[in-house]
Amino acid sequence: HYFNPKHWKDDYRGAAAYLQERGEPQRPVIVLRGLPVLFEYYGYDRFAFANDPPAERAAEHIRNAAQGRPEIVVVVNRESDLWPPGWLDGALATEFRPIAREQLRYFVIYTYARR
């Protein structure tokens, strides 16, 4: 039962732990999809939140959350429900380049640096 992927749950605990290492104060964080209350429950609350932004506005949300800083962490829960894999890298390609990608159960956490 515990090892059957069909029964896995979204890894908010792992995502919050990762953000504690990679996020603020070093880098701003934006959550494009997920439940803020669960990040807070697991001890991470320093993020901007854009609830399921339409694809054409995702880059704008990320740009605004970056606040002119050199790097940003972008958290996407169940990314395949929003857009195809790799889409976000292409949407941000003119301003940001990917420098890290962490895959957790039902999460992808990207770190981008300005070009």
C-alpha positions in Angstrom: 0.0 0.0 0.0 2.7 2.6 1.0 4.9 1.8 -2.0 2.1 1.9 -4.5 2.3 5.3 -6.4 -1.5 5.2 -6.8 -1.7 6.0 -3.0 1.0 8.6 -2.9 0.2 12.1 -1.6 1.7 15.4 -2.6 5.0 15.9 -0.7 4.4 19.3 1.0 6.7 18.4 3.8 9.6 17.7 1.4 8.8 20.9 -0.6 8.7 23.0 2.5 12.1 21.6 3.7 13.6 22.2 0.3 12.3 25.8 0.3 13.8 26.4 3.7 17.2 25.7 2.2 16.8 27.4 -1.2 14.2 30.1 -0.7 14.1 33.3 1.3 16.2 35.1 2.4 18.5 33.9 -0.4 15.9 33.9 -3.2 12.3 34.9 -3.5 9.8 32.1 -3.9 6.6 32.0 -5.9 4.1 29.1 -5.7 2.2 28.9 -8.9 0.0 26.0 -7.8 -0.4 24.4 -4.4 -2.1 24.9 -1.0 -0.4 27.7 0.9 -1.8 26.5 4.2 0.1 23.2 3.9 3.4 24.9 3.2 2.8 27.0 6.3 1.8 23.9 8.3 5.2 22.4 7.4 7.1 25.6 8.4 7.5 27.6 5.3 5.5 30.8 4.7 7.8 33.2 2.8 6.4 33.1 -0.7 4.3 34.9 -3.2 1.3 32.9 -4.4 -0.4 32.9 -7.8 -3.3 30.4 -7.8 -3.3 28.5 -11.1 -2.3 31.4 -13.3 -3.2 31.1 -17.0 -0.2 30.1 -19.0 0.0 33.5 -20.7 0.3 35.2 -17.3 2.7 32.8 -15.6 5.9 34.7 -16.7 4.4 38.0 -15.5 3.7 36.6 -12.1 7.3 35.2 -11.8 8.8 38.5 -13.0 6.8 40.4 -10.4 7.8 38.0 -7.6 11.5 38.2 -8.5 11.5 41.9 -7.5 14.6 42.5 -9.6 16.6 40.0 -7.7 19.1 37.7 -9.6 17.4 34.4 -8.8 14.0 33.1 -8.0 12.5 29.7 -6.9 9.3 28.6 -8.7 7.1 25.9 -7.1 4.5 24.1 -9.2 2.2 21.4 -7.8 0.9 18.9 -10.3 2.5 20.7 -13.2 1.2 18.4 -15.9 -2.3 19.7 -15.1 -1.2 23.2 -16.1 1.2 22.8 -19.1 3.5 20.3 -20.8 6.9 19.5 -19.2 9.5 22.1 -20.3 6.9 24.7 -21.1 7.9 27.0 -18.3 11.6 27.1 -19.3 10.6 28.2 -22.7 8.1 30.8 -21.4 10.9 32.4 -19.3 13.8 31.9 -21.8 14.2 35.6 -22.6 14.7 36.7 -19.0 15.6 33.6 -16.9 17.7 30.5 -17.3 17.1 27.3 -15.3 19.9 26.5 -12.8 18.2 23.8 -10.7 15.2 21.5 -10.8 14.0 19.5 -7.9 11.4 16.8 -8.4 9.3 15.7 -5.5 6.0 13.7 -5.4 3.7 15.8 -7.5 5.9 18.9 -7.2 8.6 20.4 -9.4 10.6 23.2 -7.9 12.7 25.3 -10.3 15.4 27.8 -9.5 16.0 30.3 -12.2 18.7 33.0 -12.7 18.4 36.1 -14.7 20.2 36.2 -18.0 
